[in-house]
């Protein structure tokens, strides 16, 4: 696949890729991830447009509230293991079955805990709203299947993400078809909650099936307490960090729903949906580059710094290429596509898209912190960002509604990714590298 699409790149870039087998493998792997994410973004966005127009801001806001609520607690099911497991498999490939088996058990336990906590939390927050509790309970069922996504750690460690891409794309297409049928059948809101839960479950089950079809066997996995304890020792700060990160990524929707109602949340959710769809770029790239970053750390500090600077530069450049056109087009394009009922979402998106610059850099810095095993710093910076975001939302949402949440998001994203680097001395160098990337993102 990489030979097919890289032939269209400039000769200088293509020559550099061809000279480096590791880079060539990473580029090819990213190609599969881009194809998967572009397919899911394209098909999913088209169907989502239809869904938002069908449900309207009020009902779409209710569905967005339930989804955001579940997402906050779903981080517990992840147990902060992704970067840790991939790193350990790269370092100790002979122990991969032991690592994967222990990770599977931890994620299985985490999924059950996440499901129970989600139900308990919504019961406390909305004790008399049966509809809200029902929507949250249905969508939360998907967290029970997260353990089967453990197989994806193996694909990431081997830079073979096409297998996971097949599974996720298939799940997306199936559920998109189901949503179209639901719209045509004039289905109630609860049916779309079932579709959301099914998409999560199908995606993770598909990854497990892809693992088997690639010639691997989950029955070879062997869990043991020592390995599980070792993984938890390294991952618990990342678990807390993921929980905090999901909180500040989703708490704005919860707060909008609580403070100004579902209709305003539905409008904000459209802007957030488009902005988050654009995050496919860094999320498609980092799994392919992380193994080479870990390897560079073991070779020399100079090579490690060089690759991290290139990573930051790439993330910044890609963010600019997305944010600039969206800023000028969103104000008239969003109401045209989604309908006049969502008109204010265009203005919100024009500002919110710039949070993508800091999200991209945040993704890159996360890989740096994992490679350095500075997971506690990861947690502290995310926690400070979360506190800042909640404080800004409390002040801005009652006054400016969804636009207040947009401003709070951009400021808190900047702080977590860049501003916090100048608060902690070990991150001064990283902050300088990010500044350089934002001012002059040269990648070759």
N, C-alpha and C positions, 0 to 999 in steps of 0.2 A: 504493500500500500504506500509506503514512504517513497518508493521510486516513482510512483504515479503522480503524487501531488507535489513532491519537492522539485520536480523538473521545471515547475513554473516559478520557482524562486529565483532571485538574482544570482548570477554566476558566482559571485564572491561568497555569498552565504551558502550556496549549494556545495561549493568546493570545500568549505570549512566543515560542513556536515559530513561529507564523504570521507574526509581525512580522519574523523573521529568515530570509531565504532560505537562507543558509549553514547555520544551525542546523536548519532544516527538512529540508534535504538530508542532513545528517549523521544526524538522527534516523531518517529513512526508510532510509538505508543501514544503520544499526545494526539496524533492524527486520529487514532481510534476513539480516544476520549472526546475529541472535538466533534467527530462524526456522531457519536452517541448523544452528546449533550445538545448539539445543533438539531438533531432529529427530535429529541424530546422537547427542546425549547420551541422549535418550529411547530410541530404537531400539537404539543401541549398548549402553547400560547394561542393557537387558532381555536382550539376547543375551549380554553379558558375564557376567551373573548365571548364565545357563544354562551358559556355558563354564566358569566357576569351579567350579560344582557338579559338572560332568561330569569335569573334570580332577582336582579335589581340590587341597589346599594344596601337596603335593609337586610334582606336574607343573605346576601353575599357577605355582609359584615358579620352576621351571626356565625356563618361557616368559617370565616377567617379567624374569628375569636376562638372557636373551638380548636382549629388547627394550630394556632399559635400557642394555645394553652398546652396542648399535647407535646408540641415541639420542645417546650421548656424542659419538661420532665424526661423526654426521650433521650436527652444527653446522658442520663444515668445508665440507660441500657447500653450506651457505647463504652462505658467504663474507662474512657480516656485511653483506649488501647491502640488506636490505629497507628500512630507514628512509632510507638514503643515496639509493637509486634513486628512491623516492617523492618525497623532498625535491627532488632535482635535476629531476625531471619537472615538479613544481609550479613550480619557479623558471624552467626553460627548456623549455617545452612544445614548442618548435620542434625540439629535439634529441632528442625522445623515442625515435625509431627507433635513433639512434646509442647512446643510453644503454641501451635494452633489449637491443640486439644485443650490446653489450660485456658487459653483465651476464649474458646467456645463456651466452656462451663461458666466462666466469669460473666460473659455477655448474657448467657441464659438466665443466670441469677439476677443480673442487672435489669433485664427485661421485665421480669416478674415484679421486682421492687418498683420500677418505674411505673408500671401499670397500676399497682396498688396506690402509690403516692398520688398519681394523677386523679384517680377516682376520689380519694380522700380530700384532695385540695379543692376540686370543683364543688364537692358537697359542702365544704366550709364556706366557699366564696359565693356560691349561688344556691343556697339551701332550699329555696322555694321555686326555682326555675327548672322544671322538669325537662324542658326542651334543651336548655344549655347542657345539663348533665347528660342527657341522652346523646347529644352530638359528640361531646368530649369522650364519653365511654366507648362509643363505636370506633372513633378514629384511634383511640389509645390502644385498641386491640392489635394494631400494626406493630407496636413496640415489642410484642411477644415474639416476633419473628426475626428480630435484629441479630440474634446469635448466628443465624445461617449466613449472615454477611461476613463472618469470619474468614470464609474462603477467599474473599477479595484481598485480604492482607497478603496471601500467597501470590496472587496475580500482580499486586503492586511491587512486591519484593523482586519479582522476576521481570518487571517491566512488560507485562503481557496483559494489558487492561482490555484488550479486545473481547476477551471472554465475558468479563463483567459488562462490557458495553452491549453485547448481544442481549444479555439477560434484562438489563434495565430498559433497553429500547423495546423489547418485546412486551414487557409489562406496561410500558407507557402506551404503546399502540393499542393493546387490549383494553385498557381502562379508558382511553380516549374514545374508543368505539362504544364502550358501555355508557359513557357520559352523553354521547350523541343520542343513543337510544333513550336514555332517561329524559332528555330534553324533548324529544319527539313525543314521548309517552306522557309528557306533562307530569313528571314524577315530583314527589314532595322533596323538601330540603333534606330530610333524613336519608334519602336514597343516595345523595351525593356524599354524605358522610361515610356510608358503606363503601362507596367507590374509592374514597380516599384511603380507607383502611385496607381495601383489597390491593390497591396499587403498592402500598408499602410491603405487604405480605408477599405479593407476586415478585417484586423486585429482589427481595432477599432470598426467596426460594429459588428464583432463577439463577442467582449467583452460585448457590450450592449445586444446582443442576449443571451449570457450566463447569464447575470444578470437577465434577464426575466425568463429563464429556471430554474434558481436556486430558483424561487419563489418570487423574488423581482420585484418591478414595478417602472420604471423611472417616471411614472406619479405621484407618491407620492412625488417626489422631490419638494421642495418649495424654490425658490430663494427670497432673500430680500436684500435690500441695506445695512442694518446694518451688516449682516453676510458677504456680499461680501466685504464691507469695512474692516472688521476685518481680512478676509483672505488676502486681498491685503496688509494690513499693515504688516503682518508677512511674506508675500511671495515675496514682491517686491525686497528685497535684493537677494533672491534666484532666482528670474527671471533674474536679472542682472547677477548673478553668473552663471546661466545656459547659458545665452547668451555668456558670456565670455568663459565659459568652452567649449561650442560647437565651439566657434571661435578658441580656441587654439587646439582643437581636429581635426578640419577640415581645418584650415587656411593653413597648410602645403601643402595640395593638391591644393588649389587655387594658392598658390605661385609657386609651381612646374609647374602647367599648364601655368601660366603667364610668368615665367622666363625661363624655359627650354623646354616647350612643352608637348603635350599630350602623346607622346610615353614614355618619362621618367616617367610621371605621371602614366601611365598604369602599368609600372613595379613596381613602388612604391606602387600603390594601391593593387597589389596582396599581397605584404608583409603585408601591413596594414590590408587587409581583413582577413588574417589568424590570425594575432595578435589580432585583435578585436573580432574574433570568440572565442578566448580563454577567453575573458572577461565574457563569460556566467557564469563562476563559481561565482565570487562575485555578479554579478547582479541577480543570482538565489538565493543566500543565504540571502542577506540583507533584502528583504521584509519580510522574515519569522522571522528574529531576531529583527527587529526594534521595534515591539510592546513590546517585553519583555525588551528591553533597556529603552523605555519610562517608563514602569512600574517600573523598577529598580530605575530609577531616583526619582520616588515618594516614594520609600521605604527607601533607605539609600544611602549615598554617597559611602560607602564602597562597597556595592553590585553593584552599578553603575560602579565604577572603575574596579571591578573584571570582570564584563561582557564585558566592553570595552577592557580590556587587553586580554581576551580570544578571542574577535572578531579580534583584531589586529593580535594576534598569528595565528589564523586560516587563515586569509587572506594572511599572509606572507608565511605560510607553503604551502598553495595551489599554490601560485605563484612559489615557488621553484620547486614544483613537476611538473609544466608545463614548466618552463623556461629551466631547465637543459637538458632534452632530446631534446627539440626543438633546442637549441643552436648547438648541435652536429649533428642533423639529417637534418636540413633545407637546408644546402648548396647543398647537392646532391638530396634531396627529392623534393624540389620545382621545379627545372627544369625538373625533371623526370615526374612530374605530370602535370605541366602547359605548358611545352614545353620550348625548348631552348631560344625562344624569350624572356622569362621571367627569364632567368638564374640568373641575378643579384638580383632578388627578394629574393633568398635564403640567400645571404650574408646579405642583409638588414634585413631579418627576424631574423637572428641569434643575431643581436644587439637589434632590436626593441622589441623582446619578453621580454626583461628585464624591459621595461617600464611597463609591467604587474604587477610587484612587487609593484610599486608605485601607479598604478591605483587601485589595490586591497586595499591598505592602504588608498587611497583617498576616496574610497567608504565607508570604515568603519568610517573614520574621519568625513565624511559628515553626517553620522547618529548621531555622537556625537554632532556636531555643531547644528543640527536641534533639538535634544533633549534638548540642553542647550538654544535654541533660540538665538544662536550667529550667526545669519544669515549674519550680516554685515561683520564679520570676514571671513565668507565663501566667500563672494563677493570679499573682498580685496585680499585674497590669490590667488583666481582664476585670478583676474585682473593682479596681479604681474606676475603670471605664464604665462599669455597670452602675456604680454609685453615682457617677457624674450624669449618666443618661437618665436615671430615675429622677434625680434632683431637677434636671432641666425639664423633663417631661411634666413633673408636678407644677412647675412654674409656667411653662409655655402652652401646654395643651388646653387648660381652661380658657386661656386668652386667645389662642390662635388655632385651636382645633388640630387638624391633621398637619398643617404646615408647621405648627409648633413642634410636633413629633419629628418632622423632617429635619428641622434645624438641630434639634437635640441629637439626632442620629449622626449627622455629619460631624458635629463637634466631638461627640464621644468616640466615633470611629477614628478621627484624627488623633485624639489623645492616646487611645490604646495602641495604635500602630506606630505613631511617630513621637508625639509629645511626651509619652511616658519614658522614652529612651533617654531623655535628658533629666529624668528624675532619679534614675538608678545608674551609678557609676559604671558597672559592667556593660551597660548598653550604650554608653556615649559613642563608641565607635560605630555601633549599628545605626544609631540616629544620624550620624554624619554621613554614612553610606546611603541611607534613605533620602537625606536632603539632597545629596549629589544626584541620586536617581530622579528625584522630582524636578530638579533644575535642568539636568542634561542626561536624559535616559538613553545613552549610547549602549547598544547591545553587542556590536561587532567591532 
